Amino acid sequence: MKKKIVALLLVFISLFIVSCDNSKNIDFEELYPKYDIYYQIFIRSFADSDGDGIGDFNGITENLDYLEDLGVTAIWLLPYNDTDTDWNSYHGYRVKNYYEVNSEYGTMEDLENLIQTAKSKGIKIVMDFVINHTADTHPWFIDAKKSNSPFRDYYIWLNDSTAFESFAGGMKDLNLNNTKVVEEIKNIIKFWIEKGIEGFRFDAVKHFFIGDPGTHPSAGLIKNYTFLRELQNYAKTINPNIYFVGEMFEYDYLAYNQYYIGLDSLFDFYTADQIWSKIGKGTSIYQLTSNIKRAFDSYQKYNPDYIPAVFLSNHDIDRIASKEGYTGFNSLGKLKVSASLMLTLPGSPYVYYGDEIGMYGIRYEGDNLTGQGPIYDQYRRSPFLWGDSTYQTTWLNPYGNSHSSKSLKDQKDDENSLYNHYRTLMNLRKNTPALRYGNYFELWKDSKDLYQGYIRYFKHEDFEQALLIIHNLYTDSIELDVEHQNILYGSLNLEGYSTVILEIDPTKLNEYIK
């Protein structure tokens, strides 16, 4: 009889555990496929597999275990299409063949192997899709220079011999009013989806349509996002879960709103700037979370399923570790709490390669600062610092402090390192539904000037989870007294520039919300 009672008790306990942790029985990644943790890679700088000093596809493939362990679920590859190999084309944005890869990075087979190997590890690949312009060495443009060319109308001509450029340096704007050009773009999208690409990052979306002569400037804006919507609808016929993210390089969040009509995500330069100014410089700290919420609420009106692409650095701006306020006293603490904020906000966070180890990088300008030719933004994209020569890229000579931050090797065994902070928070986000999925974002009613919090909440059928995230944005410690169920990260003794993540009762959300 006792054995039967014990057996029944064990069954009851097991059923209770299952009912309390039913998230393990739900494949949220399949149900919500567009919420990921991104790692942005400039291929030339990341990992060199063949010893030529230039990063390549195989170098990434051979380091997928590193990215998986870091908590990455998707990779944004900066342009890898065929381009000129001169110094001025190092960045890859001068595309001369959309159906081929940059030979310096490897072969098409190498890229296909990367895509498939990454997929086997649960990591998606998103490509940087450059359709605002082509290189002036693209066969379309070479032919278009002839007055009777069938490709003449593929470009925008200022006069008989000069084609329009939004960006200088031999990058000629495509005429996206031309239906033949649009069909070409759709064919390219189809080609890469069939190769296994699961998303597209659209470069320079505000430059797609510059406005027709005699029309109001807003005409170009409307065309920009309706054009993206057309491409998105087409891509979904091939892969219903395809992901579209756009670069609208503006620091005013109102500039992004309508682009959510044709995009899943937009890079949130506004939120990045709020983090830099409030945490880095210490300017009007009390406004940080309320300003971010105001921006996010504005996106909701145009797309209730908006997925902000939150970041701290990217290839076009100075790295966060080099920004004002992050280079002196308390720099490590500020870098950590900034990362904590990015990795606990709604959306899909984007970690720029090397930010997890605090790499430096700023824009230098000079004709021949390092003996390699003209310098502009190369040092914002300098080699990843592995700490040994196995995969180290050497294409860019050291300059200033570009190669002086602590390497990955130096940080791996230091539990207090920036690397281990990123690794912990990224994996926590990866495995915590209320952090990773949905865009629920409400402010904590007890936020103060120097410590601020917000609620993340997620519900799917019988599963629900609510979290309270509190960030200390100053040097002094704070002792918190907050009702909670579990501490997922941190401590209620909130040290300077640190974060605590509390699991709270979902039925009492209103008691926490401002």
Secondary structure, DSSP 4 states (H G I P E B T S, - for coil): -HHHHHHHHHHHHHHHHHHHTGGGGS-HHHHSTT---EEEE-HHHH--SSSSSS--HHHHHTTHHHHHHHT--EEEEPP-EEE--SGGGTTS-SEEEEEEE-GGG--HHHHHHHHHHHHHTT-EEEEEE--SEEETTSHHHHHHTSTT-TTGGGB-BSSSS-B--SBTTTEEEB-TT-HHHHHHHHHHHHHHHHHT--EEEETTGGGS----TTS-THHHHHHHHHHHHHHHHHHHTT-TT-EEEE----S-GGGTGGGGGT-SEEB-HHHHHHHIIIIII-SSGGGHHHHHHHHHHHHHTT-TT---B-BS--TTS--GGGSTTSSSTTHHHHHHHHHHHHTTSSS--EEETTGGGT-------BSSSSSSS-BSSGGGSPPP--SSSSS---SS---TTTT-SPPHHHHHT-TTSHHHHHHHHHHHHHT-HHHHSS---EEBTT--SSEEEEEEEEEETTEEEEEEEEEE-SSS-EE-----SEEEES-SEE-TT-EEEEEE-GGGGGGTB-
